[in-house]
Each structure stands twice: as structure tokens, then as C-alpha cells.
Amino acid sequence: MSPNGKIALLAGLFLFSEAAYAGPLLPCVSSTQSANGKVLVTSILSFDDPDETHPRTIVSSVYQVYRRYTDPNEGLRLNGPNAYWADPFWKVEFRRNSKSFAVGCSYILVPDDGEYLVFVGLGPLGNALTIYHHRSHDPSLGPLVSQQGELVREIKRAELWPSDPADSIWTDHTPQWFAGGIFAFSPDEKRLTYQDKSGRKLEIDLRTGELRHLN
């Protein structure tokens, strides 16, 4: 390599060294349980090619919310160590061909009452948080049909901390904006707090998506 080529390579490494990271790919989480195990959310992805050995694109994703099954007939149920889920009472579905982009492999936050789903966005583009709410069941759909949830709000990364500079470089291995932070639901499960790794804290009203900085 020529001296000029070495200088260009070193300059490139110096330029990107603070923003680029090496590490394992992000996991594709297929199910999420609420803190006390009362609600389960499963993720089912559909692809444009059924062959898993081919490069594929996600065309739809369905996030199904289940309540934990409790048999009212105490003496007739199976007694064992397992938990069972038998009430798919609502869902959030994304399709690539619709207005909403197909969401796959997203982290999800769900409270124990199962009334909200919070999708935690990945990467520098798109939404940092997307909130959906369980709406009252439409009886015309029948008792066994799981109804699409209602979008509350899409929150951009810049809305969380407006004073922060935008990410200039991002790869599959770059630590996400939420790395080192802590999420928690309020006792009434209608608000979500987030504290970042530097100690800054904000609260999100899940009913409206309104943000409030706490410090």
C-alpha cells in the first residue's frame, strides 16, 4: 500500500472509531412477557420467500397479546409447573404495503394489565417509541377474533432529548439509544418512565403519548 493509502486508511479509522462498534447482531425476540407474568406477547413474521436459506424481506409482522389462562373450575384444571395462554384479546399488525412499515425484531414493553404495547425503535431512523392501546372489542367481529390495537403516538428520538445531536453513524453493532437506561411502568400502568445512562429521566403518558422531563 502506498504512503497516501495508509494515511487515508488511518484517517478513516480515526474518523469512525468513536461511532462504530463490533459485536454480535441484535437478537430477534419472538415473545415478551410482562413483569409479573400476567401477559404474553408473541411476534410472528411473514417473509416474501418461504425458503429460509434465501435472502428474505419481512412483509408483515403480527404482535399478538395473550392473557394468562386461569381455569375457573379449580378441580378440573391441569395442575403443574407450566403457564398457559388462552385469551388472544388484541394484536398489532404491520404490513409493508400499508402506511405502517413492517416492524420485525423490535423490543416490546407491555404492562401487566396488557392494555398497552410500546415498541422500542432500533437505529437512528424511524421512531424511538411507538405506543399502541387496546381498544374495546367490536362485538361484530365475534368473541374469538383478536382486534387491531389503536395507535396512540409515534415518538421520534429527537423528542426525547431535543438538545442531543443526531446520530451521524450507525451500524448493526452500534449501541442503541436506550443502552444502559432503565424503563419502568407506574403503579397504575398508565405511564412509562425512562432513565438514560447519564441519569436523565422522563415520563411518558401512555394514554396520550405526552412527554414530561423529570429532571
Secondary structure by P-SEA (a helix, b strand, c coil): ccaaaaaaaaaaaaacccccccccccccccccccccccbbbbbbbbcccccccccccccbbbbbbbcbbbbccccccccccbbbbcccccbbbbbcccccccccbbbbbbcccccbbbbbbcccccccbbbbbbccccccccccbbbbbbbcccccccccccccccccccccccccccccbbbbbcccccbbbbbcccbbbbbbcccccbbbbcc
